[in-house]
Amino acid sequence: MMKEKEAIKRIEKLRDLINHHNKLYYQLDDPEISDSEYDRMMRELIELENQYAGHIDLSASPTQRVGAAPLEKFDSIPHLSPMLSLSNAFSEEEITSFDERIKRLLGTQEDISFVVEPKLDGIGVNLLYKNGFLKSGSTRGDGTIGEDITQNLRTIHAIPLKMKSAGTPPIPDLIEIRGEVYIGTDAFKKLNGQRIAGGDSPFANPRNAAAGSLRQLDSRITAKRPLDIFCYAMGFADRTSFQTHWDFLQSLAGWGFPVNPHIRKAENINDCIVYYREMIAKRETLPYEIDGTVIKVDSLDTQNLLGAVSRSPRWAIACKFAAIQATTTIEDILIQVGRTGVLTPVAVMKPVRVAGVMVSRATLHNQDEIDKKNIHIGDTVIVQRAGDVIPEIVKTVEPSAKDNEEPFRIPDRCPICGSGIVRLEGEAAHRCINLDCPAQIRENIGHFVSRGGMDIDGLGEKLISQMSERGIISDPADLYYLTEDDLTGLERIGNLSARNLLSALEKSKTPPLEKFIFSLGIRHVGEHISKILARNFMTLGNIMNANEETLLSIKEIGPEIAASITTFFREPSNIQTMERLRKAGVRPLEGHTTSGGLSGETFVLTGTLENFSRNRAKELIESLGGNVSSSVTKNTDYVVAGASPGSKLDKALDLQIPIVDEEKFLEITGQEVRGKK
């Protein structure tokens, strides 16, 4: 156990660090450590203060307040009731401990009813309504006094300027409504794209973008930002008679406030744990970022009985997910060469756990990105998993000793073949111009045999590398001229494995036309465009002979794609490869492999469907000849609206596009409705 003198010294150190990071996070919107690191420090401080409570002064500790003091550039607004923070649970065991603690305080062993909610990663705000009209809006501030951001909050269309009269219960004369302002993931990507195009630095994440937008002195700037809100709690209120938090939420929706559709009741703590697991599974599919769930005791009388400690209520807890950001150090930077010759810098980092996965590498994208973030080997950085999948570096938080030097530079020679590197005008990418570069050959063949392409079993990355290094294959056509002797001379390939691979190659010779087109790796031609080409041209010969004018007459094919297709099929080496594939017996099936009554019709999907994942619905539409678009336009034929539809539904209403529910969608596509024949 730490000695008292050491413990008190550590407490003071932690207080200083947390106060410093509170200022960066709440006031300057420029955090320099990850949320998980901040939570770790706060938990350590709480434990030490509890242990040595009789020997230290708690009044000035950051554990006794929420956030930081309001910025001086805004006027201050006192909250009519404290806007407290929540204590955290980081595991299912700690969720269970929360339930046991409440039961102990209440002196009962009976199950307690809760309300469970997604925990949005946004900015908490307090909305004050007087006689049903929005009087003021403020940030959380220090929990007692917030910053006056009324004019900025008025620009958020989801916030009612006047409460709707829902009949019962009546609108209180004075009421505080608490909510979380956020920016959806799609809107965030679009916003960053606009900033980059305008020469501005992109925001690090949606929360920073929302915080920066709310703290604009000019509300006209805020009005241009795609801010949204979910409301979730009541502060001070007069003349109300709610018995439960759930009843309040129903009235909140009736008064015109947006309430998250994923909020639901839980009969006991086990239901809360099931919900926590469900939200982890749904996290990647939601149109906004969440970093956990919130559990609240449903009974308002029980909430009042339990009360609060100085910093948080005893009747609620935030159940945090594994961190999606973490702090680590760049140990090296490697260069990867892709199938089109693009050089991609990759940071090799000290391994760190992010969102429950150990991460040791992250993409740095290109030289522009390295320059913008001022990246050097040795820097301490914040890393995140974009969409919780692809690791990327968000920012440098502690430069290395080389910070005064230029950032890392992509070499002017290919690290694989030593050929020259070029950067074409208007492109961010550096490219190796040697078509015989072994790295490009490996990547091209790997793409050709992938599941979305020719789907050839048994041809993994290691085997392709072996054959490429030994000169056995140099393009996709070589695969179909392999012999058993070629294969059995390779590492870990016996006679049976060789025969199985040759059999898989033979079976792959009659692929669907769209899969064959995709396998060729034509620039800008992915799976979707491959299907469009197959649907419109029906044969490989027609596609190869199409000119740009013909291609441009097809919906969804623009000048860049048309030029890429025609250039590919005019390149002598590609013509030679196609001829060798033909002689080897590769014959793509003529015609588009899909059929059905949706030919030429365009669908847009919004919300959550009960019987389908988004990908499965897309596959079904395309299998029947239809198209799926990500945006609603005048050319859209149907909008399929599931639960919790987004802004696409509003646009469909504006453009008078037909809107169908899931049951109608099942009828259109000829599928059985669940529970019906």
N, C-alpha and C positions, 0 to 999 in steps of 0.2 A: 504494500500500500504506500502511496506517495506521502511523504512527510508534510506536515501542516504548512511549513514555510514554503516548500516547493509548490504545494497545491495552490496557495494564495497567489504566488507569483504566476503560476499557470493561468489562474482565473483572470488576473489583470491582463495578461497577454491575449487570452481569448476574447475578452471584452473589447480590447482595442482593435483586434482583427475584425471582429464581427461588426463593430461600429463603422469601421472603414468600408467593409463590403456592403453594409446597409446603405451607406451614402452612394456608392457606385451603382447599386441595384435600384434603389427607390428614387433617388434624386437625379442621377446623371444617366440612367438607362444604359450603363456601360459596364456590366459585370465582368470581373476578370478571373473568377473561379466558377466551377460548375455548381449546380444546385446540390448535387450529392456531397461535395466537399463542404459547402456551407452548412448543410444539415448535419454532417458529422461534427463540425466544430460546435454548433449549437447544442447538440446532444451531450457532448463532452462537458460543456459549460454548465448545463442544467444539472448533470450528475455531480459535478464538483461542488456547485453551490448548495445542492441538497445535502451533500456530505458535510460541508463546513458552514452551514447556515448560521450557526451561533457565533462565528468568528469574523464574519464579513458583512459589509453594508450592501444590501440588495437594491437599494432605491435607484441607483444610477446604472444598473445592469441592463444590457439589451434584452435579457430574458423577461424583464418587467414591462416591456412595451412592444409595439408592433411597428415594423418598418423604420422610418426616419422622419424627422421634422419636415413640415412643408417647405417647398422652395419659396424664396423671398420674392420671386418674380410674380407669384400668384397671391391673391388675397387668401386669408384663412377663413375656414368655416368650421365651427365646432359641431360635432355630431350630437344629436339629442340623446342618443344612447351609444355606448362604446362599440366600436367596430373592431371586434377582437380577431385575432388570428386563431388557427387551429393547431393543436398538438398533432404529432405525426406517428403513424404506425408504418413499419417497413416490412412486415411479414404477417402471415395469417395467425401466427402465435400471438403477435402483439395486438391483433384485432380481437382475438379471444380474451386477452388480458384486459382490454378496454371494457368488454362486457362484464367480466368478473369484477372489475373495479366499481362499475356503476351499481351492480347488484349488492356489493359490499356496502357502499354508501347508502343505498336505499334499504338495506336490511331485508332483502328478498332473494329467493332462489327461482322465482317465476320468470318465464321468458318476457323480455322487453320488446316492444314493437319499435321499429326504426323506419326512417326514410333514407334511401340510398341514392346518391347522385354522382354523376361524373364530375371530376375535379378539373375544370378547364385551366389551362396554362395561360391566363390572361391578367387583366388589371382589375382589382376590386374597386367598385365605386359605390357611393351613397347618393340616392336620389330622394329629395325631399319634396313631397306634394302637399299643397295647401288648398283645401276645398276642391280637390281633384285636379288642380293644375300644377305643372312642374314649376317649383319655385327656385330650386337650386340643385346643383350636382357637384360632388367633390370626390377627391381621391380618399383612400384609407388614411393617408398621412401617418400619424403616430398612434392611430386608433381612437384618439379623442378629438383631434383637430386635423382636418384635411385641407387640401388645396382646392380653391374655387375654380372649377373647370366647366361651369354651367354652359357657357356659350359653345364650347367644344362638344359637350354631350348632346346639346340640342341638334347637332348636325347628324346624329345617328338616328336613322329613320326608324329603327326598331323600338326606340324609346318613345312612349306616348307623351305628347305635350299635354294632353288631357286624358285622364283616366275614363274608361268606359263605365257606364252605370250598369252593373250586372244584376241589379235588383236586390238580391240578398247575397251576402250582407251589404249594407250600404257603404258608400265610400267614406272612409274616416275624414274628419276635418283636417287632420294633420297626420302624415305617415311617412316614415323612411322606408324606402325599398332598396335592398342591396342587390347588386348584380356584378357580373364579370364581363368586362369588355374584351373582345378578342378579334382576331383576323383569321378567317378560314384559310385552310392550306392552299386551295386553288387561287384564292384572291391574293394570298401572300406571294405566290410564285409570279403572278401577273404584275404585282406591285414592284417586286424586285427587278423583273424584266424591264419595266418602264424606267426604273432608276438607272439601271446599267446603260440602257439606250440613251438616257439623258446625261450620261457622264457622272452620275452620282454613285456613291458606294452603296451596295445592297445592305439591307438589314440582316443581322445575324440569325434572327429567328422571329416567328410571328409575335411573340410576347414583346420583344424589344420594339418591333414596328408599331404595335398597339400603344405601348407606353409613350413612345416618341410622338405619336400622332395626337394623343390626348394632352400632351404638354406643349402644344404649339401655342404661341401667343396670338397668332393670326388664325382664327377659326375657319377662314376660307381654305387654308391648307388642310386642316382636319377634315373638312367636308369632302375633300378629294380622296381621302383614304377609306378603304373598304372596311370600316369598323362595324362590328355587330355586338350583340349583348344577349346573355341569358340572365334572367333575374331568379333569385333563389332564396331570399330571406327577408324578414321584416325586422327593422330596427325599432325605433319608438313609434307607437301608434296610439291614438286615442279612440274611444268609442268602438272597440272591437270585442268580439266574443268568440274568437276561435278557440277550439278545444285541442286541436292538433296542428302540427306543422303541415301535414298532408292537406287538411281543409284549407289552410292559408294558401297553399300552392294552387289549389283549384280556383279560389277567388282571385288570385294573382293573374291567372290566365284569363279569367272572365273580365278583369279590369283592363285587359289589353296588353299585358306584359308578356314578352316571350319567355316561356318556361321550357327547359330542356326536356325533350320527349323521352329520354332514357331514364328519367327519375321514376322511381317506383317504391312501393311499400315493401317492408321486410318484416316478417312475423317474429323473427328471432335472429341471433347473431350468425347462425349457420346460413340463413338466407343472404346475409350481408357478405359472407365469404364466397358464396356461389356467385353473387353479383360481381364481386371483385374479380373473380376468375373470368367471368363473361366479358367484362370491360377490357381486361388485358387482351382477350382474343379479338375483340371488336376494335381495339385501339387504332390499328392501321387503316381501317375502313371508314372511320369517322371523318367528316369534312372539316374538322378542327382538331387542334392538339389538346390532349388531356395528359396529365401526369399522375393520375390516381383516381380514387373515388372518395366520397365523403359519406360518413355515417352520422345520422342525427337521431336522437331520441324523438319519437313522434309526438308524445304527449307534452303540451306546453306547460302544464302544471308540474310535470316531472322535471322538465328543463329548469323551471324556476326553483324547484326544490334542490336540484343538484348544484345550481349556481355556476360560478366561474372562479378560476384562480386568476392571478394578476394578468396573465397573458392570453389565456384561452378558456373557453367554456368546458366544463366537465362532461357535458352531455353530447359532445360531437368530437369527431376525430377525422383527420385526413389520412387515408391509406395510400401511401405513395408507391408508384411503380418503380421498377429498377430505373436508374438514371439513364437518360438518353444523351447526356453530355457528361464528359469527365475531363480532368486535367492530366496531361502527360508531357513527355519530352520527345522531340524529334531526334533520333539517333543517326539516321542516314536518309538520303533521297535517291531512289532508283528510277531508271527510265524504262518504261514498257513500250514496246512497239506493236501496234495493232495491225489488223488485216489490211487497212487502207494506208498503212505507213505512218499513221499519226503517232507522235511520241507523247506519252502521258507520264508526267512525273508522279511518283508515289512515295509518300513519306513512310519510312520505317520508324516506328515509335516504340517506346518502352511500353510493354503490354499493359492495358488498363481495361477494366470491366465497364462496358457501356450497354445499358438496357439488358443486362444479364448475360452478355456475350463478351468474351475476351477479344479485344481489338488491338492489333499491332501494326496495321497498315491503313493508310487513308489516302484517297486521291487528292492531288493538288491541281488537277484539271489541265492547266496550261501556264505559260510564262506570265501572261497578264494577271492570272489569279495569284501567282507567287509574288509578283511585284506589288500588287494591291495589298496583300496581307503581310508583306515584308518578311518572307519566310527564309530562315537560315537553318542549317543543321545545328542542333544544340538548343533551339528555341523551346520554351515551355508554351504549350498551346492547349486550347479547348477543342476537344474532338467530339463529334456527334455522329449518330447514325441517321443519315437523311432518310426520312420515312421509316426509320428504325431498321434500315437494311444496309445501305451503302455508307461506310464510314467516310467522313470528310472533316477537314480542319476548319473551325469557325473563325478563330482569331489567335493571334499571338498575345500572350498575357505577360510573359517574362522573356524579353529578348536575350539571346546569347551574347557572349563577348564580341561577336562579329556584327552586332547590330549597326555599327557605323559603316560597315562595308556594304557592297551591293548584295541584294538577295541572291539566292541560288540561281544559276543560269543553266538552261537547257543546252547541252553540248551542240556544236556545229557539225558533228559527225555521228552517224548512227552507232550506238553502242553494240549492235549485233553484227553488222556487216562492214562498218567503217565508211559507208558512202556518205555523200554530202546531204545536208539537211536544208530544206527550203521552208519559207513561210510565205504562202501566197497572199497577195493583197486582199484585204477584207476578211481574212481568216485569222482566228486566234491560234490555230494549230500549227505546230512544226511537223514536217513530214519527211520521212526517208524516201528518196526518189528512186531507189533501186528495186525494181519489180521482182528481182531474184533474191531479195533479202529473206533469209531463212525464217525470221520472225513473221513476216507477212505471209509466207507460204503456209506456215503452221496454222496461223489464225484463219486464213482463207479456207483451208481444208477443214479445220474444226467447225467453221460456220456451215460449210457445205453438208457435213454429216450430222449436224445438230438435230434435235427433235423437231424444231420448226421447219427444218429443211428436209433432207433426204432420210433422216431418222434411221441411221445405220447403227445397229447395236454392236458393241465390242470395239468401237474405234474411239478410244479415249485420248486425252491430251498427251499422255506419256508415250503411247504407241505411235501417235502421229509424229511426235518429236523424234522418236527413234528412227522412223522411216525417212523423215526429212533429213536428219543429220547424216544418214548413210547414203543419201541420194537415191533412195528407192522410189520416192514420190516427190514431185515438184509442182503438181497442180491436181485438181480434183479428178481429172480424167484418168490419171495414173492409177487410181484406186481400182479401176475396173480391168486393169491389165496385170494385177498382182497374181502371183502363183503361190502354191503351197511352199515351194522352196524359198521364195522371197520371205515368207512370214516365219517359217520355222528357224531361220537363222537369227531371229530377233530374241532379245531377252524375255524370258518368261512366256514364250509362245511355243506351245507344243503342237503336235499334229492335229489333235482334236480342236484346239483353239483356232488353229489356222483354217481348218475345214469349216468351222462355225462362222468365222468371219467372212470367208468366201461365199458361204451360203447366204449370209445377211446382205452382202453386196449384190448377189444375184436377185434376191427378193426386192431390192430397192430400185430395180431398173424401170419400173412402171409407176412412178410417183404421181400424185395429183399435180396438175399443171401449176397451181399456185405455190405448192411446196417446192417444186423444182425452180421456179423463178426466184423465190426467196433464197434458196440455197446458193444461188450464183453470187450473192453479196453485192448486187448493184447498188451503188451509192444512192441514198434517199429512198430505196425501195425496201420497205419492211413487209411484214406479213399482211397488213391491211391493203397496201398498194398492190402487192402480188395478187391478192384475191380480186381486186378491181380489174387488173390486167387480164387475168384468166377469164373473168366473167364477160369482158367486153370483146376479147380477141379469140377466145376459144381454142387456139392452137399456138404452139411455140413458134412456128414459122410466121404466123401473122404478127406476133409480137416483135420478132427479130426484124421484120421488114417494115414496121410502122415508122412513119416519119413524124417529126415534131408536131406538125399541124394536126395530124390525126390524133396523136396522143393528147394534145391540148384541148381537143373537142370533148374529152371525157371529164366528167365531173370529178373533182378532187385531185386531178393531175395538173400541176402548174408548170411554168417554164423551166424551173430548176430540175424537177423530176423528169420532165420530157427530154431535156438535154442530156441528163445522166443516162437515160435508157438508150437513146440513139447512139451516144458516144460509146457505150459499152459494147453494143453489137456491131460497131464499125471497127473496133480495135482488132487488128490482125491476130494477135495472140489469143484473144477471146474467141474469135471465129474458129481458130485452129482447135482450141479446147472443145468447143461445141461439136465440131466435126468428129473429134476422137471419141467423145461421149456417144455420139450417134452410132459410130462404127462398133463401139463396145456393146451396143444393144440397149442403151438408155433411151426409153421412149415415154416421155410424159403423157399421161392420159389426156386425150383431146376433150375440150369442153370444160366448163367450170364444174367442179364436183358437187356443187350444191344445187338443190332444186326446191321449188315450192312457190307459194303464192305471194311472196313479199319482194319479188324482183324489182329493183330500182327504188324501193321505198326506204326512206331514211328515218331512223328512230333515235330518240335521245332518252337516256335513262336517268332518273333522279330519285333520290330517296332509297330506302331499304326494302327489298322484295322479300317476301316470306318464303317462297318456294325456290328461289334462285339466288345464287351469288351474282354479282355484277358481270363477272367473266362468263358464267354459264348462260346468262340471258343474252350476252353479246354473241356467243357462239351459236345459240339457237337462231337468232335473227339472221346471222350471216349464212347459216346452213340452209335457210329458206330463201336466200337470194337478196336479203335486205342489207342495208348499211346501218352502222351505228356511229353517231357523231357525238362529240363531247360538248357541243354548244347548240343552242336553239337559234335557228334562222328562219327566214320566210320559206326556205326550201325543205324544212323539216316536215315530215308527214304525220308522225305521232310522237307525243311525249308520254312515256310510261312512268307514272308517279307511284312510288311506294311510300312507306312510312317516313315521316320527317323529310319531305321534299325540300330542296333548296331554291335558290333564286331562279333556276331554270323554269320552275313552274310559273313564277310570276311573268317571266318573259313569254312563255307559251300563251298565257292568258292575254297579254298585251297584243301578241301577233295573231291571236285567235287560232292557234294550232290545236288540233284535236288532242285531248288529254284522256288517257285510258288508265284504269286501275289494273291491279295485277290479275284479277279475274278475267277482265276483258282481254288483257294481253295473252293469257293462256288460251282463250277462245280464238284469238286471231292466229296464234301460232299452232293451233290444233293440239294443244296439250291438255291433259286431264287436270281439272281443278281439284285441289286436295279436298277429300271428303265427298267428291262428286264423280260421276262417270262421264 
